[in-house]
């Protein structure tokens, strides 16, 4: 009985580590991408960098992070006194018995004063 309980406990711990191994990277990469978007918006509020160039920079960063994002999914707008960057994408996580799609909406807006 104790052995069965120990094995069950070990299986639960192993399953927890496996879930973390599969689910943490997409969230980490989203955080990295959102941080980069904030940096782009902040630095380019006062520059003449075009929306297309900013979109390309975000796209390149997404490719470096292996984020499944296309150029068309990235929205860059120069607003009255700042820059707004956003994107929507979904990552498929292939878990045994229950594959899931995790949707992310990274965005950043910087207003110059």
N, C-alpha and C positions, 0 to 999 in steps of 0.2 A: 504494500500500500504506500509506504513512504517513497519507494523507488518510483512508482507510477506518478505520485504527486511531484516528485523532483523532476522527472522527465517532462511532465506537463508544464511545470514552471519554466524549465529550460526552453521548451518549445515556444512559450509565450514571449520570453525575452528575445529569443532568436527572431521571432516574427516581428517584434517591435523594432529591432535593429534593421531588419530587411525593409520594413516600411519606411523607416527614416532614411535608409540608403537610397531608396527609390524616390521619395517625395521631397527631401530637403534640397537637392540640386536645382529643380525648377524654380523654387522660391528664392534661392540664393541668386540665381542668374537674373530673375526678375528684379530683385533688389539692386543688383549691379547695374542693370539696364536703366532703371528708374533714377539711380544716382547719376549716371552718365547724362541722361536727358535733362536733369536739373542743372548739371554743369553746363551743358550746351545752351540751355535757355538763359542761364545767368551770364555767361561770358559773351553771348551774342546779342544781348539786348542793346548794347551800344555799338555794335559793329555793323558793317554793311554785308555780312555774310548772308547769302540768299537762302530762302526756304529750301530750295532743292539741295544746296550744299549741306545744310543742317540735316535734312532727311537722309542724305547719303552717309553722313557721319554716324547717325543713329543706326542705320542699316548695317554699316560695317561693324559697329560694336555688337549688334545683335548676332551677326555672323560669327564674330570672334567668340561669343558666349554660347554658340550653338542654340540660339533662341529661334524657333520657327516663325520668323517674321518676314513679311515681304515689304517692299517699298510702298506698296499701295495701302498697307495697314498703318502706316506712320503718317500722322497728321501734324504738320508744322504750320503755324500761323503767326504772322507779325500782327499783334494787336496794337491798339492806339499808342501804348508806351511800353511795350514789352514783347516777349516771345512766349508762345504756348506750344508745347510738344506733347503729343499723346499717341497711344497705340493700343490696339486690342488684339490679343492672340490667345491661342489655346495650345496647351501641351498635353499630349497623350501619354499617360503613365500606364505601362502594361503590367499591372499587378496580376498575380495568379488568382484565378477565380473571380476577380472583380476589377477589370481594367477601367480606369477613369480618365476623364478629360478635365484638366484644371485650366480655368480661364483667368487671364491676367489683364489688367487695365492700367499699365504704367502711364503716368502723366506728370507734367511739370509746367508751371506757369511762373514767369518772372516779370514783374512790373518795374520799370525804371521810374525814377522820380526826378 
